[in-house]
Amino acid sequence: MHYITRSVFGAALILGCAVFIFGQKELTIAAVQGSKQISPYEGQAVRVTGVVTARTRRGFYLQTPDDQADKDASTSDGIYIFTRTMPDARAVPGTSVKVSGTVEEYRPRGSERNLPLTEVSHRVGTDTLEVIGKAEIPKPAVLTPADFKANTVDQLERFEGMRVSIPEMLVVAPTGGRIDHKNETVASDGVFFAVVKGVKRPFREPGIQLDAWESEKASERWTKLAPRVTFFDANPETIRVDTSEQTAIASMSLGPEAEKMGVTGVSALLGKPLNVAAKTEIRNVTGVLDYQNGKYTIFTDIGAPPVPSSTIKPAVLPAATERQFVVAAANIETFNDDIDDPSIKDEDIATPEAFEKRLVKVSLAIRDYLRYPDVLAVIEAENINVLKKLAARVNGDAVSAGKPDPKYEAFLFEGNDGRGIDCGFLIKTARVNVISAKQFGKDEKFRNPVTKNDQILNDRPPIMIEVAVPDTKTGKSLAFTVVANHLKSYRGINDEKNGPAVREKKRRQSEFLARWVSERQKANKDERILLVGDFNAYQFSDGLVDVIGTIKGTPAAKDTVELASDDLVESDLTNLVDVISETERYSYTFDGNAQALDHFLANEAMRRHLMGFGFLRVNADFPAAYRGDGTRVERFSDHDVAVGYFSLDPKP
């Protein structure tokens, strides 16, 4: 309705702002952008002229016509005009306009570490917009691998706000989305990450993420680390692609009187989200270049969406031989049942239909893709009821398909997590004998450095299960111990207030497990031990806490990590992630980076039985929207399943 208001009172508003308009500078877009991150005209009132190239729900993009561009490669010829609400209906692509406003350097609240986005803040009803006429939309600048050679966070600043195009890209992290756990539906966000074809897939690398360092570089905390600490550059070669941010407009009548004044209501038509898997090759990625969530982002054109030219399918693991047994670990991501549990904060009670969908998908994964593992560590199950029903479903589905009954049995102990997610096991008792199962560390405490109070250390305490696999050849059994783990996440690790508590908790959890391993090996040096699950840590030091190194017995040198740990393990463990191909060392994707959060740590006695290790690729590489499809296996979780093959016959 504000369009009517502008039509009736526009003249008075313009007169009332005459002094303000008089003080505005008429500048080219390139002059406003400047050759650096910050505009030389920040905070000043300006008028700029250009061709509208794209619209969003809160503004539009303006670019200098090709024949008027300044030809300076260091300055951008495009800029975002921020209108706060739906922009003027006259500001449509292919229209030349002159617009006034104030130059601002925008960073989202709480994202002070991000680079700023130069924009002109245009206040509807105060600033002016003048239509000059129709114009040809500027041709996009074609980005190539050469534009990423600088490998700096601001290497695309000179294209900010401009139309760009990349002929061929490789998707490196799939389309995301918002999950409704109650109904087991997903709203795709249309956002995926990609690199220019020819650039390698980016992985999380050792060290402190660079944006965290930049935010606190003046503090003593970081200064003392500077000599030897390593830093992770967050992989600036990655482009964020948003296929649903651009909008078109649809007109609707506001009545005869409004139409007489040439005013219509305007609603937004959003771009259709494109759901793509990682490793997909796509062509014709064209749109305007923005900066969002710490990444340069292409808002793709509505009329010319990217075109997938190849994609991937989930792979089936090979069947184990008669002399092998299989151990797997799966984070099944907030697997809640359809029963309200009054003992926990149960906000995501699944509907019966949603719970059924999850049972179908996970059962399919266990049977047809994991090939009935002998021991399956399960992470993020709500309770024993969930695991018992899952076991029953797998068993029943196997029999219905004419397969032998695996006779899976569920083991789970309630932990301390406020959401009620716990660690547990599914054991194929048709082959494996359970010796004992127990939880440990539930009452362990640590001193919170922020509150100075003692708090629970393990929200999801580890669960240990001792099992034995009969050897029909020798008549004996091979016994081993598996520990299911789900450690503290990275959430809040660099928060100014609570970050110290997060970092300390992660360190104490790793030291707790390291001491447990040391005690077990001292008590029985021949015990075969596996620590598996979601450790919420990389296979290397992140510069803050070396979780995996500490548990293995190979902690990072004390002058290379903020919260260092002593070597607490005499006989070191091996992380099986370290022995596979570098291109396969991931179980999860975050912010466009492939990374390993799920690990298998084996002691020497267990490692002697190792035949193979890897990840079942059915989740991390596939779009979130697939989770809502109960007919397909992909995306029953956001983590891939870690799988180890072991032999009854030890290596020398």
C-alpha positions in Angstrom: 0.0 0.0 0.0 2.9 2.3 0.4 3.0 2.8 -3.4 -0.3 4.7 -3.2 1.0 6.9 -0.4 4.0 7.8 -2.6 1.8 8.6 -5.6 -0.4 11.0 -3.6 2.2 12.7 -1.4 5.3 12.3 -3.4 5.6 15.9 -4.4 5.4 17.1 -0.8 8.0 14.6 0.3 10.4 15.7 -2.4 9.9 19.4 -1.5 10.3 18.6 2.2 13.6 17.0 1.4 14.9 19.7 -0.9 17.8 20.6 1.3 18.8 17.0 1.8 18.7 16.3 -2.0 20.7 19.4 -2.7 23.5 18.0 -0.5 23.7 14.7 -2.5 26.7 14.0 -4.7 26.0 12.6 -8.2 28.6 9.9 -8.6 29.3 6.9 -10.8 28.8 3.5 -9.2 32.5 2.8 -9.6 33.4 5.9 -7.6 31.1 4.9 -4.8 32.5 1.4 -4.7 36.1 2.6 -4.8 39.1 0.2 -5.2 39.1 -0.9 -1.5 36.8 -2.7 0.8 35.4 0.4 2.3 33.8 3.1 0.1 35.5 6.5 0.1 31.9 7.9 0.4 30.7 5.9 3.4 28.0 7.7 5.3 27.5 10.3 2.5 24.3 11.0 0.5 24.7 10.2 -3.1 22.9 9.8 -6.4 23.8 7.0 -8.8 22.6 6.0 -12.2 22.5 2.6 -13.8 20.6 -0.3 -15.2 18.6 -2.5 -12.8 20.0 -6.1 -13.1 18.1 -8.0 -10.4 15.6 -7.7 -7.5 15.4 -9.2 -4.1 12.7 -8.8 -1.4 14.5 -5.9 0.2 16.3 -4.1 -2.7 17.7 -4.3 -6.2 21.0 -4.2 -8.0 22.2 -1.4 -10.2 25.0 -1.6 -12.8 26.7 0.9 -15.1 25.9 0.2 -18.8 28.7 -1.5 -20.6 29.5 1.5 -22.8 29.8 3.8 -19.8 31.9 1.5 -17.5 35.1 3.1 -16.3 37.3 0.2 -17.5 39.1 0.2 -14.2 39.5 -3.5 -13.2 40.0 -2.6 -9.5 36.5 -1.0 -9.1 33.1 -2.6 -9.4 30.5 -1.2 -11.7 27.6 -2.7 -9.7 26.0 -2.0 -6.4 23.1 -3.1 -4.2 20.3 -0.6 -3.5 18.9 -1.5 -0.1 15.2 -0.5 0.2 14.3 -2.5 3.4 11.0 -3.5 2.0 9.9 -4.7 -1.5 11.5 -2.3 -3.9 9.6 0.1 -6.2 7.7 -1.8 -8.9 9.4 0.4 -11.5 12.8 -1.0 -10.6 12.8 -4.0 -12.8 15.7 -5.6 -14.8 16.3 -3.8 -18.0 15.2 -0.3 -16.7 17.7 2.6 -16.3 17.1 4.5 -13.1 18.6 7.3 -11.1 18.4 6.6 -7.4 19.4 8.5 -4.2 20.5 7.2 -0.8 23.2 7.0 1.7 26.4 4.9 1.2 26.7 2.2 3.9 29.0 -0.7 4.6 26.8 -3.5 5.7 27.5 -6.4 8.0 24.7 -8.6 9.4 24.3 -8.3 13.2 26.5 -10.8 14.9 28.7 -11.2 11.8 31.4 -8.7 12.6 34.0 -11.0 11.1 32.5 -10.8 7.7 33.7 -8.5 5.0 31.4 -5.5 4.5 29.0 -5.2 1.6 29.0 -1.7 0.0 25.4 -0.6 -0.6 23.3 2.5 -1.1 20.6 2.7 1.6 17.5 4.1 -0.1 14.6 5.1 2.1 11.3 4.9 0.3 9.3 8.2 0.6 12.4 10.2 1.5 15.0 9.3 -1.2 14.1 9.5 -4.8 14.0 7.1 -7.7 13.7 8.4 -11.3 13.0 6.2 -14.2 15.1 7.1 -17.2 13.9 4.5 -19.6 14.6 1.0 -21.0 18.2 -0.2 -21.3 20.2 -3.2 -22.2 21.2 -5.3 -19.2 25.0 -5.3 -18.9 26.8 -8.5 -20.0 28.1 -10.6 -17.1 31.8 -10.7 -16.3 33.1 -14.2 -16.9 34.9 -15.6 -13.9 37.8 -18.1 -14.5 40.3 -19.9 -12.3 42.6 -17.0 -12.8 40.3 -14.8 -10.7 40.9 -17.1 -7.7 44.7 -17.3 -7.9 45.2 -14.6 -5.2 43.5 -16.9 -2.7 42.5 -14.0 -0.5 39.2 -13.4 1.2 38.5 -10.2 -0.8 39.7 -11.4 -4.2 36.3 -10.9 -5.8 35.7 -7.4 -4.3 36.1 -5.8 -7.7 33.0 -7.7 -9.0 30.8 -6.9 -5.9 27.3 -6.1 -7.0 28.0 -6.9 -10.7 26.5 -9.5 -13.0 28.9 -12.4 -13.3 28.9 -15.8 -15.0 30.8 -19.0 -14.6 30.4 -21.4 -17.6 31.3 -24.6 -15.6 31.4 -25.3 -11.9 31.7 -28.3 -9.6 29.4 -28.5 -6.6 31.4 -29.1 -3.5 28.6 -29.0 -0.9 24.9 -29.8 -1.6 21.8 -27.7 -1.4 20.7 -27.1 2.2 17.4 -26.6 3.8 15.3 -26.2 6.9 14.1 -29.5 8.5 10.8 -29.8 10.2 11.6 -32.7 12.6 8.0 -33.0 13.7 6.6 -33.7 10.2 9.9 -34.9 8.6 9.6 -32.4 5.8 12.3 -30.1 4.4 12.1 -26.5 2.9 15.0 -26.2 0.5 17.0 -23.0 0.9 18.3 -23.2 -2.7 21.9 -22.6 -1.5 24.8 -24.8 -2.5 28.6 -24.3 -2.7 30.8 -24.7 -5.8 34.1 -24.0 -7.3 35.1 -23.0 -10.8 35.7 -26.2 -12.8 39.4 -27.0 -12.6 39.7 -26.0 -8.9 40.0 -28.8 -6.4 37.3 -29.6 -3.9 38.1 -27.6 -0.7 38.6 -29.3 2.6 38.8 -28.1 6.2 42.5 -27.7 7.0 44.4 -27.5 10.2 44.5 -24.4 12.4 42.4 -21.6 13.6 39.9 -20.3 11.1 41.1 -17.0 9.8 37.9 -15.0 10.6 38.2 -16.0 14.2 41.7 -14.7 14.4 40.7 -11.4 12.8 38.0 -10.9 15.4 40.4 -11.2 18.3 43.9 -10.5 17.0 44.5 -7.7 19.4 43.9 -9.9 22.5 46.6 -11.5 24.6 44.8 -14.8 24.0 45.8 -14.8 20.4 49.1 -12.9 20.6 50.7 -15.7 22.7 49.8 -18.2 20.0 51.2 -16.2 17.1 54.7 -17.8 16.8 53.7 -21.3 15.8 50.0 -21.6 15.5 48.6 -22.3 12.0 45.6 -20.7 10.4 42.9 -21.9 8.1 41.9 -19.5 5.4 38.3 -20.7 5.1 38.9 -21.6 1.4 38.1 -18.4 -0.4 38.0 -20.3 -3.7 34.5 -21.5 -2.7 31.5 -19.7 -4.2 28.2 -19.7 -2.5 25.3 -20.1 -5.0 21.8 -19.0 -4.0 19.2 -20.0 -6.6 16.1 -18.6 -4.8 17.2 -15.1 -3.6 16.4 -13.2 -6.8 12.7 -12.2 -7.2 10.4 -11.2 -10.0 7.2 -9.2 -9.5 3.6 -10.0 -9.9 1.0 -7.3 -10.1 -2.4 -7.4 -8.5 -5.2 -4.9 -8.6 -5.8 -2.6 -5.6 -9.0 -1.3 -7.0 -10.2 1.2 -9.7 -9.0 4.3 -7.9 -5.5 3.0 -7.5 -5.3 1.9 -11.1 -6.3 5.4 -12.3 -3.2 6.7 -10.5 -1.1 4.0 -12.1 -0.6 2.1 -8.9 -0.8 -1.6 -8.4 0.0 -4.0 -5.6 3.2 -5.9 -5.9 4.1 -9.3 -4.7 7.4 -11.2 -5.1 7.9 -14.3 -7.1 10.9 -16.1 -5.8 13.4 -18.0 -7.8 12.9 -21.8 -7.7 15.5 -23.5 -5.5 17.8 -25.9 -7.3 18.6 -29.0 -5.3 21.9 -30.5 -6.3 24.4 -33.0 -4.8 28.1 -32.5 -4.3 30.3 -33.6 -7.2 27.6 -32.4 -9.6 28.9 -30.5 -12.6 26.8 -27.5 -13.5 26.8 -25.0 -16.4 25.6 -21.5 -16.9 25.8 -20.1 -13.4 24.8 -16.5 -14.0 23.6 -13.8 -11.7 24.6 -10.9 -9.5 27.6 -11.2 -7.0 26.8 -10.4 -3.4 28.5 -11.2 -0.1 26.6 -13.4 2.3 27.5 -15.5 5.4 31.2 -14.9 4.9 31.2 -16.0 1.3 31.0 -14.3 -2.1 27.5 -15.4 -3.3 26.0 -15.5 -6.7 22.2 -14.8 -6.7 21.3 -16.7 -9.9 19.0 -15.2 -12.5 15.4 -16.4 -12.3 15.1 -16.8 -16.1 18.3 -18.7 -16.5 19.0 -21.2 -13.6 22.2 -23.2 -13.5 22.0 -26.5 -15.5 23.3 -29.7 -13.9 25.2 -31.7 -16.5 26.1 -34.7 -14.3 25.5 -35.9 -10.8 26.1 -38.8 -8.4 24.2 -41.7 -6.9 24.6 -43.3 -3.5 27.0 -46.2 -3.4 26.5 -49.7 -2.0 29.2 -51.1 0.3 30.8 -54.4 -0.6 29.6 -57.5 1.3 31.9 -58.8 4.0 33.5 -62.2 3.5 33.0 -65.1 5.8 36.2 -64.3 7.6 35.3 -60.7 8.1 33.1 -58.7 10.4 31.9 -55.1 10.1 31.7 -52.3 12.6 29.9 -49.1 11.6 29.0 -45.8 13.3 26.1 -43.7 12.2 24.9 -40.3 13.4 21.2 -40.6 12.6 20.5 -36.9 13.3 17.8 -36.2 15.9 16.0 -39.5 15.6 12.9 -38.8 17.7 9.9 -41.1 18.1 6.2 -40.1 18.1 5.7 -40.3 21.9 6.0 -37.3 24.2 8.7 -37.9 26.8 7.9 -35.6 29.9 11.4 -36.1 31.2 13.1 -34.0 28.4 12.5 -30.9 26.5 10.7 -32.8 23.7 10.0 -30.0 21.1 10.2 -32.2 18.1 7.8 -35.0 18.8 7.4 -36.7 15.4 4.1 -37.5 13.9 3.4 -41.2 13.4 3.8 -40.7 9.7 7.2 -38.9 10.2 8.5 -41.6 12.5 7.5 -44.2 10.0 9.3 -42.4 7.2 12.5 -42.3 9.3 12.2 -46.0 10.2 11.8 -46.9 6.5 14.8 -44.8 5.4 17.3 -45.9 8.1 16.2 -49.6 7.7 16.9 -49.3 4.0 20.3 -47.9 4.6 21.3 -50.6 7.1 20.0 -53.5 4.9 20.8 -52.5 1.3 23.7 -50.1 1.6 25.5 -51.1 4.8 24.8 -54.8 4.2 23.8 -55.6 7.8 26.9 -54.5 9.9 27.7 -56.8 12.8 28.0 -53.8 15.2 26.4 -50.5 14.6 27.1 -47.6 16.9 24.2 -45.2 16.8 24.4 -41.5 17.6 21.5 -39.1 18.3 18.8 -41.6 19.1 16.2 -40.2 21.5 15.7 -43.3 23.6 15.7 -47.0 23.8 12.2 -47.1 22.4 13.6 -45.6 19.1 16.4 -48.1 18.8 14.1 -51.1 19.7 11.7 -50.1 17.0 14.5 -49.6 14.5 15.9 -53.0 15.3 12.5 -54.6 14.9 11.9 -52.8 11.6 15.3 -53.9 10.2 14.7 -57.5 11.3 11.1 -57.5 9.9 12.1 -55.9 6.6 14.9 -58.5 6.2 12.6 -61.4 6.7 9.9 -59.9 4.4 12.6 -59.6 1.7 13.5 -63.3 2.0 16.8 -62.6 3.9 18.0 -64.3 7.1 16.8 -62.6 10.3 19.8 -60.6 11.6 18.2 -60.4 15.0 19.4 -56.9 15.8 19.1 -56.0 19.5 19.2 -52.5 20.8 21.4 -51.1 23.7 21.0 -47.5 24.9 21.5 -45.7 28.2 20.0 -42.3 28.9 22.5 -39.5 29.1 22.4 -35.8 30.2 21.5 -34.1 26.9 18.6 -31.6 27.2 17.2 -32.7 23.9 17.3 -36.3 24.9 19.7 -37.5 22.2 21.9 -40.4 23.3 24.4 -43.0 22.1 23.5 -46.6 21.6 24.2 -49.8 19.7 22.4 -52.2 17.3 24.1 -55.6 17.6 23.4 -58.3 15.0 22.9 -61.1 17.5 22.4 -63.7 14.8 26.2 -63.6 14.6 27.6 -61.6 17.5 27.5 -62.4 21.2 27.2 -59.5 23.7 29.4 -59.9 26.7 28.5 -56.6 28.4 27.2 -53.1 27.8 27.5 -50.1 30.0 27.6 -46.3 30.0 30.5 -44.5 31.7 31.3 -40.9 32.6 27.7 -39.8 33.2 28.5 -38.1 36.5 31.9 -36.7 35.5 32.2 -32.9 36.1 34.5 -30.1 34.9 35.1 -26.6 36.2 33.4 -24.0 33.9 35.9 -21.2 33.5 33.1 -18.7 32.9 30.8 -19.4 35.7 33.4 -20.9 38.0 31.0 -23.7 38.8 31.3 -27.5 38.4 29.2 -28.7 35.4 28.4 -32.0 33.8 31.2 -33.0 31.4 29.5 -35.5 29.1 26.1 -34.5 27.8 26.1 -37.7 25.8 28.2 -40.1 27.9 30.1 -42.8 26.0 28.7 -46.3 25.9 31.0 -49.3 25.9 30.0 -52.6 24.5 32.0 -55.8 24.7 31.2 -58.4 22.1 32.6 -61.6 20.6 32.3 -62.9 17.0 32.4 -66.8 16.9 35.0 -68.3 14.6 33.4 -71.4 13.1 36.8 -72.4 11.7 38.6 -72.6 15.0 35.6 -73.0 17.3 36.8 -69.9 19.3 35.5 -66.4 19.4 37.2 -63.0 18.7 36.3 -60.5 21.5 36.6 -56.8 21.1 35.3 -53.6 22.7 33.6 -50.7 21.0 32.9 -47.3 22.5 30.2 -45.0 21.0 31.0 -41.3 21.4 29.2 -38.0 20.7 31.4 -35.1 22.0 30.7 -31.4 22.4 30.0 -29.6 19.1 31.8 -26.5 17.8 28.8 -24.3 18.5 29.8 -21.2 20.3 33.5 -22.0 20.4 34.6 -18.5 19.5 31.8 -16.7 21.4 33.2 -13.9 23.5 31.2 -14.8 26.5 30.8 -18.6 26.5 33.6 -19.6 24.1 36.1 -20.3 27.0 33.6 -22.8 28.5 33.1 -24.6 25.1 36.8 -24.9 24.5 37.5 -26.1 28.0 34.7 -28.7 27.8 36.1 -30.1 24.6 39.6 -30.4 26.1 38.4 -32.1 29.2 36.2 -34.5 27.2 39.2 -35.6 25.1 41.4 -36.0 28.2 38.7 -38.0 29.9 38.6 -40.5 27.0 42.4 -40.6 26.8 42.7 -41.6 30.5 40.0 -44.2 30.0 41.9 -45.7 27.0 45.2 -45.6 29.0 43.6 -47.4 32.0 42.0 -50.1 29.8 45.3 -50.8 28.0 47.2 -51.0 31.2 44.7 -53.4 32.6 44.8 -55.6 29.5 47.3 -54.9 26.8 45.7 -57.5 24.5 42.2 -56.0 24.6 41.0 -54.9 21.2 39.5 -51.4 21.4 37.7 -49.2 19.0 36.5 -45.7 19.8 33.9 -44.6 17.2 31.2 -42.0 16.6 30.8 -38.3 16.1 33.7 -36.6 17.9 32.8 -33.1 16.6 36.5 -32.6 16.0 38.8 -32.8 13.0 41.5 -35.4 12.5 44.1 -32.6 13.1 44.4 -29.7 15.6 42.1 -26.8 15.0 44.5 -24.6 16.9 42.1 -24.2 19.9 41.9 -27.8 21.2 43.4 -31.0 19.7 40.6 -33.4 20.6 41.5 -36.3 18.4 45.3 -36.0 18.9 44.7 -36.0 22.7 42.6 -39.2 22.6 45.0 -41.0 20.3 48.0 -40.1 22.5 49.6 -37.7 20.0 48.5 -34.2 21.3 49.6 -31.1 19.4 52.8 -29.4 20.7 51.8 -27.0 23.5 52.9 -23.9 21.7 50.7 -24.7 18.7 47.4 -24.9 20.4 45.5 -22.6 22.8 44.4 -25.3 25.3 47.1 -27.9 25.2 46.9 -31.3 26.7 49.6 -33.7 28.1 50.3 -37.1 26.4 48.0 -39.3 28.4 48.2 -42.5 26.3 51.2 -44.7 26.4 50.3 -47.0 23.5 48.9 -44.7 20.8 45.8 -45.3 18.8 45.4 -45.0 15.1 42.7 -42.9 13.5 41.5 -44.8 10.5 40.6 -41.6 8.8 44.3 -40.9 8.4 44.9 -44.1 6.4 42.4 -43.5 3.6 42.8 -41.3 0.5 42.9 -37.6 1.2 39.9 -37.0 -1.1 37.8 -39.3 1.0 38.6 -37.9 4.5 35.2 -36.3 5.2 31.9 -37.3 6.7 30.2 -33.9 6.8 30.1 -30.6 5.0 29.9 -27.2 6.6 30.1 -23.7 5.0 31.2 -25.4 1.7 34.1 -27.3 3.3 34.3 -31.1 3.4 35.5 -32.3 6.8 35.7 -35.4 9.0 33.9 -35.3 12.3 33.2 -39.0 12.5 36.2 -41.2 13.4 37.4 -44.7 14.1 40.2 -44.8 16.7 41.8 -48.3 17.0 44.5 -49.5 19.3 47.2 -51.7 18.0 45.5 -55.0 19.0 42.4 -54.0 17.0 44.3 -52.5 14.1 46.0 -55.8 13.4 42.6 -57.1 12.3 41.8 -54.1 10.0 41.0 -54.9 6.4 39.4 -51.7 5.2 37.8 -48.4 6.2 35.7 -45.7 4.6 32.4 -43.9 4.6 29.1 -44.9 3.2 28.2 -41.9 0.9 24.5 -41.5 1.3 24.1 -38.3 3.3 26.8 -35.5 3.4 27.0 -35.1 -0.4 23.2 -35.0 -1.0 20.7 -32.1 -0.8 18.7 -31.7 2.4 15.5 -31.9 0.5 16.0 -35.6 -0.1 15.4 -36.2 3.5 11.7 -35.5 3.0 11.5 -38.3 0.4 10.6 -41.5 2.1 11.3 -43.6 -1.0 15.0 -42.9 -1.2 17.9 -43.7 1.1 19.8 -40.4 0.7 20.0 -37.9 3.5 18.5 -39.8 6.4 21.2 -37.7 8.3 23.7 -35.0 7.6 26.6 -37.3 8.5 28.0 -40.1 6.4 28.4 -43.5 8.1 31.9 -44.5 9.1 32.5 -48.2 8.3 35.4 -50.6 9.2 36.0 -54.1 7.9 37.9 -56.4 10.1 39.3 -59.9 9.8 39.0 -62.8 12.3 42.6 -63.5 11.3 45.1 -60.9 12.7 48.0 -59.6 10.6 51.5 -60.4 11.8 
